[in-house]
Structures are given as structure tokens and as C-alpha cells.
């Protein structure tokens, strides 16, 4: 997204009535948002510089924070809280950059390089890291003799970079070379090319992205050349997965939430575990008993959190296989080619793979490939189509996730249940919170409290709340059905007293959450500001929590008996 130049219209000449200005910006008025930027940019830069302690990096943080603010302005419920809201976005953006290895991990101005970077410290998948290495060498090699191995590495790296430059337009290349090779400051480049400082930063960011995408393309071509040298199959399409066959509305399908376990269930149809039900898959992987709530707004990202936790990776073995799992990774050349290579080898063995963010921010299944057209056959909630190899990692989130079966991992039923119950106990009573890019997150019983507090504090965003309600209602329905199935299993006749208590509790929780989802129907979301609706919602959440708390006690007693 390119932010417009600031244009101050007649209605913006006064500094008063900022709430009206924010309202206009929320409705899509770019000029109104530009005026908000004019008023608060200096303050945002001051905040960013306080975190980064570097004016150049602070400018980068502000640019990206303002773009995020523009995209997410519609989520701001209380317009009088605009400045604290903007401060939080700036802070999160700064923390994200600093967590990636310090203020200069990816955008270090070369004038501040104080020491030599060795070849083994370079991220050879990342263009900025490579360029930083090259420039640190150039700055410090004058009058010194480098060792022969390092000279060869530099020569090969420089040749690779120069080849990548063919994807750039002449002006882009000139700006990039001025910054990376001639060590000009952004101010000098702005004067040299008659640009604003903001335009220099945008050009450098676009150029880095272009070079990184070109590098990914080169990696893919090298991977395909290796396959041809090995006389590997050039194409294969498996039978279509038996998922996403009935549509509801424009974006959701029958039995499709959450998408990660729905896709797992679909993938198991190709294996000797094809008889596992959808409820069993959701239960054995912990999803049916999970709840993650992001405090401020009950953000839509909460239900996706478990798939990124180590406990989920461990619980996957309860399905009878060892899995290869990549979770929400940035699109780097080796990661992209790893996903494509894994898809090739898995499909050749007759097994599809699960990939994150194919057509939109959900999990989908890849079940075919064609190296000649360089496309994958795939489907997710939104569509069924072909995905070009070089589009992997370029979806809505610009992240990559992968789940692929590696080999069989026989596990007896008791061991799988104990593994599940240990995870359920740990998850359910965990009251600690942690920060995410979407806000502070809590899980288990504490998540119900956070959800009720969001209603009391009038912080509910209708779409987010409705999505959480319908997802967790469905998940608790799977927990109920899983426990009911165990009641009919003669092997657990001695455990019937605890299983029956747990089943009744999770049935109560599921019913309360289903009623909540009807009160705030997805996707429209109902009216979470209506006092009667809020009172009813809090009552239902309290009922769901109390029942689940009792259910956890019953499951803990059952676990202890199984262990004995």
C-alpha cells in the first residue's frame, strides 16, 4: 500500500473535532487519514526513536506503523483513544524489529557498522543480511589482505547479487546501489534523485522485496533442475481430498472450523487412520479442549494460536504418525523450496500436504504438482485452484506453514489419551498471558475471564467476537462428542463415572457457547453494545467457564487413574 501525500482540505484547517476526523478516516477518507498523520507523525517518531535509539530505524518503524494503522483503523472502537492505540502499534512494530536481532538486524545504516561481520554470521537467504555483509567487508578491507576462502565467497555472492539486479528498473537499481555500494545516506540519496526521504525508504523497501522474490525464483529453478537431473516425476495429481464439498455463505464451509484439524482429517483419508472421526482428530490434537483469547478485542487470531505452539506439534503424534511441521515462517528462499520439495516427495508417496495461506489466511491442502507449469493443485476454504510455485509465502499474511506426514508412529490408545490429558490440564489452568502481534493473549479458564472483561469494557469488535464464538462452540462440540464416544468403549468401563461427569460438563460448555454464537451470529456479529446482549453474553461465558472448570477436575481424576 502506498500512502498518499498529505493534502489538507478546508475542513481540516482546525485542530478541533479529531473524533470526526477519525470517523471520516475509518470510512475510507484518505485525506482525513493524511491529516491525522500530519498531526501526530512527529509524536510517533519520538516514540519510535525512544525504542530504537536510531533516527533512521525510527523512521522505518513509523512508516510501517502508519501503514498498519491505516489498514486497521476500522478496528478502533473508541475514537477518543486514538493516540494510545497508535502508540501501541508503534511500540509493537518497534519491539518486533528489535526482537529480530536488534535495531540493525535487517536495516543497519552502514555508517554505524563498528565491527566486521564474518561469513558464518550471514543469513544467506536474506538479501539485506547479504548486503550488510558485503558492505562491512568493503568498508574494512582497504589495506588489508582477506583470506582466499572469504574472497571466493564474496566473489560468488557479488555475482549472484548482480544477476539478481536484472529484475530491477534502472531508477530502483541506482537508488539501491547508492545506498548499499556507495554508502550514501538516505538524505544524500533524496537530494541526488530529487526525492523525499519517505520515498527513499519506500524505494529501498520495494527493491529489497523484489530482490528477495527474485532470489526465491532462482532457488526454485535450482530445485527443479536437481529434480530433472534425478529423473524425478514431472507431475502427479492425487484424488481430490474429501473436504470443502459444501459451501455456506461466501467464505466458510460445513465442518471447516478450525481449518488445520479439518485439513488433517482430510489428509488422514489417504492413510490407515482414515477411520478417525473429525471429533477424534480435534480432540487428540488438543484443539477440541483449547481456547485462546486476545484480551483487548477478542481478536480473530486467537483460534489460530494453538497450531503455532510446541504442544500442538507433540500432540500430532497421537494420530499415529510423525509429522514435519513448519509454523508461520517468513517467506525465505530455502523455506519456500523446502515446502515445494516436501510437497513433491509427499505427493509422490501418495500423501497430500497441508500448507498455510494458499488463497487466504487459513490452512489448505496441496494434492498435486506440475513442474512444467510450476503450479500446485490446492484447495482451502475460499477456493480450489492452482498455486504457482513462486506464490508460496506471498498470501494474505506473507507467512508459510506446513504439515506433512513423515512416517508411521504407532501409539497405543492409553498413551495417546495420557498425552492429551496432560496437555489439557496444562492448557486449562494456565493463567499466564503473553504478548502477540495482535495483543495480549490468555488461554484456558483465564480466557473466559478475558472474554467477559472485553464485554464489560466495551472493547468487543463484532466480527472478531462472532468468529471466536462460532469456532469455540464447534470445538467444545467436538470435545463433547469425543467423550461420549469413550463412554461406549468397554475398555473404559471402570472410568465411566469420571467420563460421564466430563461429558456432561463439556456438553454444558458447548451449549452455552452455541447460544453465544446465535446471540452474535457469524459473520455479521450482532450488537455487542446492546446492554441486554452484553449481560446475556457474560452470563453464558460464566456458565461455560464453570462447567469447563468442573470438567477439567473430572478429566484430571481420570488421568490420575489411568496413570495408576
RADAHU-V511194 format. One line per field, one symbol per residue. ss: DSSP state (a for helix, b for strand, c for the rest). burial: # if it has 16 or more other ideal C-beta (glycine too) atoms within 10 Angstrom, else .. A space follows every 50 residues. Layout:
ss->???
burial->???
//
This chain:
ss->cccccccccaaacccccaaaaaaaaacccaaaaaaaaaaaaaaaaaaaaa aaccaaaaaaaaaaaaaaaaaaaaacccaaaaaaaaaaaaaaaaaaaaac cccccccccaaaccccccaaacccccaaaaaaaaaaaaaacccccccaaa aaaaaaaaaaaaaaaaaccaaaaaaaaaaacccccaaaaaaaccccaaaa aaaaaaaaaaaaaaaaaaaaaaaaaaaaacccccbbbcccccccccbbcc cbbcccccaaaaaaaaaacccccccccaaaaaaaccaaaccbbbcccccc caaacaaacaaaaaaaaaacbbbbbbbbbbccaaaaaaaaaaaaaaaacc ccbbbbccccccbbbbbbbbccccbbbbbccccbbbbbaaacccccccbb bbbbbbbbccccaaaaaaaaaaaaaaaacccccbbbccbbbbbcaaaaaa aaaaaacccccaaaaaaaaaaaaaaaaaaaaaaaaaaccaaaaaaaaaaa aaaaaaaaaaaaaaaaaaacccccccccccaaaaaaaaaaaaaaaaaaaa aaaaaaaaaaaaac
burial->.....#.....#.....#..##.##.....#######.##...##.###. ##.#.###########.###..#..##.#..#..###.######..##.. ..########..#...#....################............. ..##..#...#..##..#...#.###.###...###..##....#.#.## #.##.###.########.##..##...........#.#.##.##...... .##..#############.#..#..#.####################### #######.#.###.#######.#.###.#.###.######.###.##... #########.#########.#..#########.#..#.#######.#.## #####..........##.###.###.##....#..#.##.########## ##.##...##########################.#.....#..#..##. #################.##.#..##.#....##.###.##.######## ##.###.##..#..
//
